[in-house]
Amino acid sequence: MIALKEQFTPANRITELLEERVSPSRLGCWLQCRLKFFFRYVLGLPQSNSPSLHLGKTVHAVLQLWNLARWKGVPAPLAELEASHDALFLDEGEEAVPWESEEERGTTKVKGRSLLSVYLEETNIPFNEKPLGVEVRMEADLQSHGLPNLGGIVDLVRPGGIIVDYKTAAQTPDPRMALHQHETQLTSYALLYRDATGEKEGGVELHHLVKLKKPKAVITQAPPATEGKINRLFRTMESYVSGVQREDFVPSPGLHCSYCPFFAQCRKWEG
């Protein structure tokens, strides 16, 4: 039995969490499963690497290079981006990817190349369009609302204040469901943009790179965040603050458990 009070509630870390800024990823984790949040952010347990996660990180890094090249006005041909992909793919970080075989490693690398190639063919972003920002780190002071600071990193800001977030997916996303599932993240980015620029964002876009046998890009567009969505975000943040204060770290079993990096720890938890 795991003794929650003796081993799993470092009070000083909980205090730190309440004093630190809140990020969209933390809020998303909190909404998905509070016990997962506890393992990740309170205990700081390491998250295991996986082929899918490694592929997503590699593709995201190459798209960042592509956007930076356009921001600098420097051409980035596909061959150059593919070479960058292969170099980044070799770097697995501190924790090696648990490949089942060399064949799986090779297949995954080819899949990453294919995703990039298809995305660059199907994207709605002109190659000569200069971004307003790439991997922009922003933070908003929400103390006037009785809330902690909100901070995050936006993948891309297009001309007109259009906020873009990149995702890799195994299945073709339903546009309405995708916007619903990522509402907290997208509304957070909209609020951060408004705080940083004093202007309303031009809209938001989810760019999904879908890992099918025949890869494709799915771009989902939405108008600027409404006041109702901003209020929903504030209520979510209030729930987060009160829940962490109460140490309300309970599990939320569901389909997401099948790919949770803390599944083994969750099965042993008896709090």
N, C-alpha and C positions, 0 to 999 in steps of 0.2 A: 504493500500500500504506500502511496506517495503522500506524505504529510504536507498538505498545502501550506499551513501556517508556519511550519518549521523550515521548510526548504524552498517554498515557491513564492514568497512575498517579500522581497527586499524593499522595505519601506522607502529607503533613500532613492531607489530607482524609480518608484512610482511618483515620488515628489518631483524628481527630475523630469519625468514625462509630462507632468502638468505644467512645469515651468518652461519647457522647450516649445519650439514651434510645432504646430500640427501640420502634417503633409497629407496630400490626397492619398498616398499609398498607405499611410497609417490609418486614415479614416476608412479606406476600402477594406483593409484587413480587419478592423474593428467590426465593420458591418457584416463581413463574411463569417467570422468566427472569433469570439472574444478569447477563447482559449488559445487559438493560434496566435492572436495578438500577444497574449501573455508569454508564450514560448519564444516568440520572435523579439519583442521589444522590451519586455521586463527581464526575462532570463537571458536574452541575447544568445539563444542557441543557434549554432551555425545551420544554414540551409544547404542541403545537399544539392550538388550540381546534377544536371540531366542533359541528355542529348537535345531535347526540345528547348530547354532554357538556354543552352549554349548556342543553338542556332539562332534563337531570337535576339540574343545579345550581339552576336556577330553581325546579323543583318542590320540591326539598329545602328551599330557603330559605322557601318559602311554608308548608310543613308545620312548619317551625320556628316561624314566626309563629303558626300555629294552636295549637301546643303551648304556647307562651308565653302566649297569650291565655287558655287554659284554666288554666294555672298561676296567672295573676293573677286568675282568676275574671271575666274580661271576655268578653262574647259576641263571636264572630268569624263573622258570617254569610258565606255563600258569595259574595255579591256583593262584599263587602269583600276577601275572599281573592283573588277573580279580579282585582280592581283592583290588588292588591299583586303578583299574578303578572305582569300586563301591564307594570307599572312595572319590576319586576326583570328581565323578559325584555328590555327595551330596553337594559339595562346589560350590555354584552358584555365588560366588563373591559378590560385592557390590550391584549389581542389580539383583533381583530375575528373574528367567526365567518365562515368562508368559505361563505356561502350561495350556492347555485347560481343562485337567482333570488329575487325578492321573493315569488313564489308559495310557494316552499319556506319562507321566513321566516314567512309568514302561516299556512301549514298547520301548522308546528311550534308556533306560539303557540296555535292552536286545540287542538292535540293536548295541550298542557300543561294548558290549562283543563279539557279533558275528563278527563284523568287525575285531577286534583284532585277534580272533581265526583264521579266514580265512586268514588274512594277514600273520600270523606266519606260516601257512601251505604253502602258495603260494609264499612267498617272495624269491627273488634270493640271499638273504644275508645268508650265512652260520652262524649257531648259534655260532660257535667258531671263527668267524672272528672278530678281534679286530679293532674297528674304529680308524681312525687317529684323529678324533675330533667329539664332540657331542655338538650341540647348540653353535657353534663357533661364537663369535662376532669379526668382522673384520672391518677395516676402511682403505681406500686408499686416499692418498693426491693427488688430481687432479689439484692442482693450476697451474702446468706447462701447463695444457691444457686450462687454463682460466675457470675452473669449480670448484664448491664447492666440499668438501670431500664427498666421497661415503661410506656409512656404512651399514652393515646388519648382520643378524644372520643366519648362515647356519645350517639346521637341522642336517645333518650328512655328514661327509667326510669319505669315505671308503678307504681302501688301494689302492694305485695307483692314489690317488687324484681324485677319483670319487665323485662328489657332488650329494647329494640326498636331494630332497625336498618332504615333505609329504603333501598330499591333501586329503580331503574327498569330495566326489561328489555324487550327486543324480542320475546321469546317467553315462553310460560307456563312457569315453572320447575317441575321435578320436585322435590317436597319433600325426598325423601331425598338427591338429588344436590345441592340447594341447601345443605342443612345440611353435607354433606360438603365442598363447595367453599369454604364460608365458616367452616369449623370453627376455623381459626387465629384469625380475627377474633373470633368469638363467644366462644371460650374465653378469649381475652385480656380481653374485656370482663367476663366472669364473674370472672376473677382480680382485675381492677381493682376491681370492685364489692366483692368480699370484703375486699380490702385496705383500702378506704376506709370500709366500714361495720362490719367485723367480723362480718358475717352472710353466709350463703349466698344467692345470688340465687334468686328464685322461678322462674326459667326464662328462656328467650330466645325472641324472635319475629323473624322476617324478614318485613317488609312490602314485597312487590313490587308496584309499579305497572306494569302490563304494557301496552306501547304497541301494542296490536293495533288493527285497524280499529274494533272495538268494545272499548274499553279495559276492563280489569278489575283488581281487586285480589286478590292471592293472599297469604294470611297463613299462614306456616309456624311452628308452635310446637314447642319442644323443652324437655325438663326441664333442671334445673341440670347444669352440667358435672361429669363424673365425674372421679375421681382419675386414671383412665387418660388422659383428654383433657388434664388439666393436665400430666401427665408428657410427653405427646406435644408439648405446647407448649414445655416446657422443652428437650426434645431438639431441636426446631426452632430455638430460640434458640441452642443450643450449635452447631448446624450453621452458623447465620448468622455467629456470632462467628469460628469457625475458618475459614470460607470467606472472609470479608473479610480476615482476617489473612493468608491465603495468596494474596490477590488472585485468587480463583477466579472470574473474571468471564467465563463461557463462555455462548454462546447456547443456548436451548432451543426450537428451531423447533417450531411447532404451529399450531393454528387461531387462537390469540391473535395471531399475527403479522399477521393481516389488519387488525387495528385498533390495532396498536402505533404510538405516535407517533414511534418511533425506527427505523422500518423502513428508511429510506434510509441512516441511519448504520450500521445492522447489516449491510446489504449491502456496505458498503465496508470493514467490519472484517476484518482478516486476522490477528488475534492468535493 
